[in-house]
Every structure is written in C-alpha cells, then in structure tokens.
Amino acid sequence: MLADSTRIEGADYASGLAGDRIVGYGKEIPDAETDAEYVGMALIRRGFVERFAARLERMIEAQETGSGGRTSSTPSSRGRPGPPRDVAGTFWAEVDYVEDYERILAWLAGHPGNG
C-alpha cells in the first residue's frame, strides 16, 4: 500500500496506521485517527481474490451501491502487515475529473523528462 502522510486533514480516503499495520481506512475516518491518505495502490494476493469476489457479488445482489466497493464492509487485509510505504513529498494524483488530468499535464510540463 502507498500512503501520503502529508495529506491528513480532509484526506479523501484516510488510513489509520499502527507501525506496519493498517488499522482503519475509509472516507469516514476522522482526521484525529488519520495517519495518511491512501494513494490507491495495493497488493492483492491470489487467495484473497475469491473471498473478495464473493463479497462483491453479495454487495451487488443486496444493491449496496454508491460506495465504489470501498466500504468498511468490503473484505480487506486490514490489520495485516503491509508495510505501507510513505510517498510524502512525491507528486501523485488521482484522476476523477478532467481537471485532475489537466493538473497532471501541467505538472509534467513543468518537469521535463517525467512524461
């Protein structure tokens, strides 16, 4: 997992960490319990995929919508060793809107050799 410890206040997708363990994550985590913002990369081991797919099917059948599959009820490796890697000081961006993409292009234009 990659996390950015410089983005705590108002983190879009907060992570609570204890050493090399993930102890909580989600959009509902208060700033006081946030250690970093989840950057969006994780290792998913083969044995986890079947359990995850089964839970996702149950969520779909129950019409649990609007969470993007990122709820605390979604199966996870929460509490298992990561260790999360802090990317503080490294440029990163999620792309949800065209403005996000434009911000990335602007950053690349100012940093020749990165694109």
C-alpha positions in Angstrom: 0.0 0.0 0.0 1.2 3.5 -0.7 0.1 6.3 1.6 0.9 10.0 1.9 1.5 11.2 5.4 1.4 14.8 4.4 -2.3 14.6 3.5 -4.2 14.1 6.7 -6.6 17.0 7.2 -9.6 16.3 5.0 -8.0 13.2 3.3 -10.2 11.9 0.6 -9.5 8.3 1.6 -8.0 8.2 5.1 -5.8 5.4 6.5 -5.1 4.7 10.1 -1.8 3.0 10.6 0.0 1.3 13.6 3.6 0.5 12.6 3.4 -1.7 9.6 -0.3 -2.5 10.0 -3.4 -0.9 8.5 -5.8 -0.4 11.4 -8.5 1.5 9.6 -9.3 3.1 6.3 -12.2 4.8 4.5 -13.9 8.1 3.8 -15.4 8.2 7.3 -12.2 8.1 9.3 -11.9 11.4 11.3 -8.7 13.5 11.0 -7.7 12.6 14.5 -7.5 8.9 13.6 -5.8 9.5 10.2 -2.1 8.9 9.7 -2.0 9.2 5.9 -4.2 9.4 2.8 -4.4 6.1 0.9 -2.8 6.7 -2.5 -4.6 3.9 -4.3 -2.2 1.1 -4.8 -2.3 -2.2 -3.0 -1.0 -5.8 -3.4 -3.8 -8.3 -3.6 -2.7 -11.9 -3.1 -4.3 -14.7 -5.1 -6.0 -16.3 -2.1 -7.9 -13.0 -1.3 -9.5 -12.6 -4.8 -12.0 -15.4 -4.3 -13.3 -14.0 -1.0 -13.3 -10.5 -2.4 -15.3 -11.6 -5.5 -17.8 -13.5 -3.3 -18.3 -10.4 -1.0 -18.7 -8.1 -4.0 -21.3 -10.4 -5.5 -23.3 -10.3 -2.2 -23.0 -6.5 -2.2 -24.3 -6.3 -5.8 -27.2 -8.7 -5.0 -28.1 -6.6 -2.0 -27.9 -3.5 -4.2 -25.3 -1.9 -1.9 -24.5 1.0 -4.3 -22.7 4.3 -4.1 -19.7 3.1 -2.2 -17.4 2.2 -5.1 -16.7 -1.0 -3.3 -14.6 0.9 -0.8 -16.6 0.5 2.4 -15.5 -0.9 5.7 -17.7 -3.9 5.0 -15.6 -4.8 1.9 -13.2 -7.6 2.7 -9.7 -6.4 3.2 -6.3 -7.2 4.5 -6.9 -4.6 7.3 -4.6 -5.4 10.2 -2.2 -7.5 8.2 1.4 -6.4 7.7 1.9 -4.1 4.8 4.1 -2.3 5.4 2.5 0.8 4.0 5.1 2.9 2.0 5.0 6.6 2.7 5.2 8.7 -0.5 5.3 12.1 1.3 6.9 14.7 -1.0 6.3 12.7 -4.2 3.8 14.1 -6.8 0.8 11.9 -7.3 -2.8 12.4 -8.3 -6.0 10.5 -8.7 -7.9 11.1 -11.9 -11.6 11.5 -11.2 -12.3 14.6 -13.3 -10.8 16.2 -16.3 -9.4 18.9 -14.0 -7.3 16.2 -12.3 -5.9 15.1 -15.6 -5.1 18.8 -16.6 -3.3 19.2 -13.3 -1.2 16.2 -14.0 -0.4 17.5 -17.5 0.6 20.9 -16.0 2.9 19.2 -13.5 4.5 17.1 -16.3 5.0 20.3 -18.4 6.9 21.8 -15.5 9.1 18.7 -15.0 10.7 17.7 -18.4 11.8 14.1 -18.5 9.0 12.8 -16.4 6.5 12.3 -19.2 
